[in-house]
């Protein structure tokens, strides 16, 4: 017998492993795997989804794949001299340095920015 988390990790995530969601409560963006690893009660048949950051049951907005999110990031205005954001984007404020967001992509989605930049993640 395996736990609900193991089941989701081994079976269901293969279809959705590259999907991203955004919590409507705390505005954090994260991969769907984090939702499944944060199931509160494995015996609960409804399998309610909780945000792994604010720990509340909240609306979770599907943002598409990591590539979709990367492409959206590419459309955000950035000062070419300072490489800092010129408008807010997904919880990052104006003035956030580009490489800070790159590190966030790598740490959050376990993917290299190089692969996102050169289409190696498709």
C-alpha positions in Angstrom: 0.0 0.0 0.0 1.3 3.5 -0.8 0.3 6.9 0.5 -1.8 9.4 -1.4 1.3 11.6 -1.8 3.3 8.8 -3.3 0.5 7.9 -5.6 0.1 11.5 -6.9 3.9 11.9 -7.2 4.3 8.6 -9.2 1.2 8.6 -11.3 -0.7 11.9 -11.7 2.2 14.2 -11.9 3.5 12.8 -15.1 0.7 14.6 -16.9 1.0 17.9 -15.0 4.7 18.0 -13.9 5.3 21.2 -15.9 2.2 23.1 -14.8 2.3 26.2 -12.6 -0.4 27.7 -10.3 -0.8 30.9 -8.5 -2.4 31.2 -5.1 -5.2 33.9 -5.1 -4.6 34.5 -1.3 -0.8 35.1 -1.1 0.0 35.6 -4.8 2.9 33.0 -4.8 3.6 31.0 -7.9 4.7 27.4 -7.7 4.6 24.1 -9.6 1.5 21.8 -9.1 3.7 19.2 -7.5 3.9 21.4 -4.4 0.1 21.3 -4.0 0.0 17.5 -4.1 2.8 17.3 -1.6 0.9 19.6 0.7 -2.3 17.6 0.9 -3.5 18.0 4.5 -5.4 14.8 5.1 -4.6 11.8 3.0 -7.8 10.1 4.1 -9.9 13.0 2.9 -11.7 11.8 -0.3 -12.1 15.4 -1.6 -8.3 15.9 -1.6 -8.7 19.7 -1.0 -5.8 21.7 -2.3 -3.8 23.9 0.1 -1.2 26.5 -0.8 2.2 25.4 0.5 3.1 29.0 1.3 0.2 30.4 3.2 -1.3 27.0 4.1 -4.9 28.1 3.4 -7.4 26.4 1.2 -7.6 28.9 -1.6 -8.3 29.4 -5.2 -5.4 28.2 -7.2 -5.2 29.8 -10.7 -3.6 27.6 -13.4 -0.9 29.6 -15.1 0.0 27.0 -17.7 3.4 25.4 -18.1 6.7 26.7 -16.9 7.4 27.6 -20.5 4.2 29.7 -20.6 5.4 31.5 -17.4 8.9 32.0 -18.8 7.4 33.6 -22.0 5.2 35.9 -19.9 8.3 37.0 -17.9 10.0 37.8 -21.3 7.2 40.3 -22.0 7.8 42.3 -18.8 9.6 45.6 -19.3 13.1 45.7 -17.9 15.7 48.5 -17.8 18.5 47.3 -20.2 21.2 49.1 -18.2 20.3 47.8 -14.8 18.5 44.6 -15.8 15.8 45.4 -13.2 12.0 45.0 -13.6 10.1 48.2 -14.6 6.7 46.7 -13.5 5.5 44.2 -10.9 5.4 40.6 -12.0 4.1 37.5 -10.1 5.1 38.8 -6.7 8.4 40.4 -7.8 8.4 44.1 -7.4 9.6 46.9 -9.6 13.4 47.0 -9.3 13.9 43.3 -8.9 17.1 42.2 -10.6 16.7 39.8 -13.5 19.0 37.1 -12.1 17.0 37.0 -8.9 14.0 35.9 -11.0 16.2 33.4 -12.9 17.2 31.8 -9.6 13.6 31.7 -8.6 12.7 29.8 -11.8 15.6 27.3 -11.2 14.8 26.7 -7.5 11.0 26.6 -7.9 10.7 24.5 -11.0 14.0 22.6 -10.9 15.0 23.6 -14.4 17.9 25.5 -15.8 17.3 29.0 -17.2 19.5 27.9 -20.1 17.0 25.3 -21.0 14.1 27.8 -20.9 16.1 30.3 -22.9 17.0 27.9 -25.6 13.9 25.7 -25.7 15.4 22.6 -24.2 12.4 22.1 -21.9 9.8 21.3 -24.5 
